[in-house]
């Protein structure tokens, strides 16, 4: 708990406002771009409220615990809550599903892989792009920490990936932003992202088909992240106004604009 509180303290220091109607949002970095887009639109309709989305990833686990302790108002979550998280004094709202996928740097000509090929690449059994129909170049493998939402979802939903043991040569990127930067700037790299972050890539990295399924023409895909906003059991009035905006037609339209599938939910 001390490490969590220390992490929260760093994030809290970067919030600018402390007004009663300031909604402080932090948590999974993967969901922060969507939260930011919703926050900006919400403030236009509610000029008396301030939404502050902290750009520093606190992580889902720390974010949920921070909400339960009252340090922040809303936590972002890129997966459904685990059993331990559900026992905390929180309530969660699934607001969107987002396609997750593997992607490669634009220098890589390969446009699709099978689940077994993905597993072999991440296990260090396939080390050169020519082994999967590409050029003669060493594969630079990028991953996320085991407790990260992106990694958990990939482990759960990509066939065989749960059993893959990654060698020390695999490079771990702590935050979604770090993964995007590395994928965009590292020739011959492969990594894992989602559709919301992919929309900001500007063509610097390319989504791969998985088992022949093309997710680039759709915001659905074989791997799905479940985006949630997590509130305290006793949320403030402004927090509830924000969630009501998210579930409104305007909020749902923004979710679609951000390359996510809005989910209808009750409050």
C-alpha angles and dihedrals in degrees: 000000000000091000090049092050090049091052091048091049091057091051094045091054090063095054108103103201133052099183121137090248096048111115110208113203126186140138133088108038091211092070098041096094091057092044090051093051091049092046094054092050092046093054091054089060095038107037091172092063127071122208115198115189110191110224092209113092111239093179126242097268094049091043094053092047090048090055092048090052093046097245093123132018103226131018124205117227128187095194138034115280118268124232094265092050093049090058091063124093094268142111122212133206121197103217104169147003118224130194114244123200149153117265137188136213112267089251090070114089094198111107103179142028137183123240091252090052091050090050092049092048092051091044091054094245093114110046106159129059091226088069089068099038099279136110126297099272136121114257114240104210119206123189142167129242116279093246093049117111093235092054094044092053092048091049091051101043110031109083111249095000094108090070097046115118109204118219123229090261090072110098116225120213114201099205137036089240091054090052092051092049093048094047092050095047105033117083115224093013129146124194145150126265141147135242096261093055091039090059088066095049096093092211094299090122131024131224115238126223110241115215089342095306114130112212096171093082093048139038089228123080147157091276119053131191116204108219114207139177112217121204135182116266086250104041125184123253092253091051090055092046089055093051090047088054091050091056093045121099090256092052092047090052091054090051089055091048088056091058095255133120112243116229121212111230140170127235 
